[in-house]
């Protein structure tokens, strides 16, 4: 909330400005690479087949696909 009573501002109310700066600093020190979201459509049958296969492997679809992508050769 801004200093004027009754005026709203964007952002999460539970995050203070000092916390935002601290989080950005910690993120910049992280060894993690930036993430990209992958989104695509499957037929209901393909989706069921993938979910069943992942479950039989004891993994989530995300784990299964991430492991597969890691196994691809570097070019």
BELFEN-V45529 format. One record per residue. N is the residue number from 0. RES is the residue in one letter. D_CENTER is the distance of its C-alpha to the mean C-alpha in Angstrom with 2 decimals. Layout:
BEGIN
N_RES_D_CENTER ; N_RES_D_CENTER
END
This chain:
BEGIN
0_X_27.74 ; 1_X_30.09 ; 2_X_33.52 ; 3_X_35.30 ; 4_X_35.62 ; 5_X_34.07 ; 6_X_31.86 ; 7_X_28.13 ; 8_X_25.44 ; 9_X_21.80 ; 10_X_19.12 ; 11_X_18.23 ; 12_X_21.60 ; 13_X_20.50 ; 14_X_19.42 ; 15_X_22.52 ; 16_X_23.01 ; 17_X_23.75 ; 18_X_20.50 ; 19_X_18.57 ; 20_X_20.67 ; 21_X_20.19 ; 22_X_16.36 ; 23_X_16.60 ; 24_X_19.16 ; 25_X_17.27 ; 26_X_14.21 ; 27_X_16.86 ; 28_X_18.35 ; 29_X_15.35 ; 30_X_15.81 ; 31_X_12.21 ; 32_X_11.99 ; 33_X_9.96 ; 34_X_6.97 ; 35_X_7.92 ; 36_X_7.04 ; 37_X_10.04 ; 38_X_11.94 ; 39_X_15.50 ; 40_X_18.20 ; 41_X_20.24 ; 42_X_23.48 ; 43_X_23.66 ; 44_X_25.63 ; 45_X_23.19 ; 46_X_20.29 ; 47_X_22.62 ; 48_X_23.73 ; 49_X_20.27 ; 50_X_19.43 ; 51_X_22.91 ; 52_X_22.68 ; 53_X_19.43 ; 54_X_21.08 ; 55_X_24.24 ; 56_X_22.50 ; 57_X_21.04 ; 58_X_17.44 ; 59_X_14.54 ; 60_X_14.09 ; 61_X_10.78 ; 62_X_12.89 ; 63_X_15.78 ; 64_X_14.39 ; 65_X_12.70 ; 66_X_16.13 ; 67_X_17.98 ; 68_X_16.42 ; 69_X_17.22 ; 70_X_20.71 ; 71_X_21.41 ; 72_X_24.07 ; 73_X_23.57 ; 74_X_25.73
END
